[in-house]
Amino acid sequence: MNIMTEPNLYDMVVDELLERQRLVRDELHKRFRKAKPFRMEPLSNEEALYEYDTRGFEIFSDIVSKEGIDAAIAYRDRMENLKQRRIK
């Protein structure tokens, strides 16, 4: 009995699940092709400053990893300007 000629049950199950996932993804894409994405309301300045004060470094790191250092510096500058205007 040669082990190499017998189908691997694990591989068969994984292949079947991946095929089902592909079919579901294709069907969802077909049904919602023209749908607009969910609308998200922007944060108010006060909410943005609160998030910046509580999670500033985490947000900065996320922006650096997703959009680059220039976008992160622009975000930091915008938040610092808002903070200065709030203090005055």
N, C-alpha and C positions, 0 to 999 in steps of 0.2 A: 504494500500500500504506500503510494508516494504522496507525501504531504503537499508537495508543490502543485499537484494536479487538482486537488480538492479546493473548491472555492472557499475563501475565507468569509465566514459569516459576518464578522465585524465590518469588513470592507463592503459587503453587499448591503448591509443595513445603512451604513454611512452614505453610500452611493444613492440609495433610494431616498434617504432624507434630503440629500442635496438636490436631487431632481425635483422632489416635492417643493422644496424651498424656491427653486428656480421658477417653477410653474406658478406658485403663489405670487412671487415678485413680478413676473410678467403680467399676470392678470390684474394685479393692483396698478401697475403702470398703465395698462390699457384702459382701465376704468377711470382712473383719476388723472389722465394725461392733461386735461384742460382745466383742472381744478387749481384755484389759486392757493398759495400757502396760507397758513394761519396768520392772521394779523396780530402783531404784538405791539402793545402801546409802549412808547419809550418811557424811560424813568424820568420823573421830575428831577430838577436840579437838587432838591433836598434829598431825595432817595438816592441819587447817584453819589452825592457827597457822603451819605451815611455808608453806602457800600464801599466807597473809596477809603473811608476812615477805618472800617472794620476789616475789610479784606483786600486792602490796596495792593500788597505784594503778590498775593495769589492772582488777582485780576491782571496785574502787570505781567506776571510770568505767563499767564494764558495768552495774552495778546502777543507777547514776544514769540511764543511757539506757533501761534496760528497766523499772525499777520506780519510779524517782523518787528525789529527794534524801533524803526521810525514811527510806526503806528502806536507802539507802546509809549514812546516819549511824547507824542502828540496827546495821547490820553492823559498822561501824567500832568502835562502842562495845562490842559483844559481843566482838570480837577483842581490844580493849584490856583488857577485864575478864579474859578468859582469860589474856592475857599477864601481867597483874598477879598473878593467882592462881598462875601457874606460877613466877614469880620468888620468891614468898613461901615 
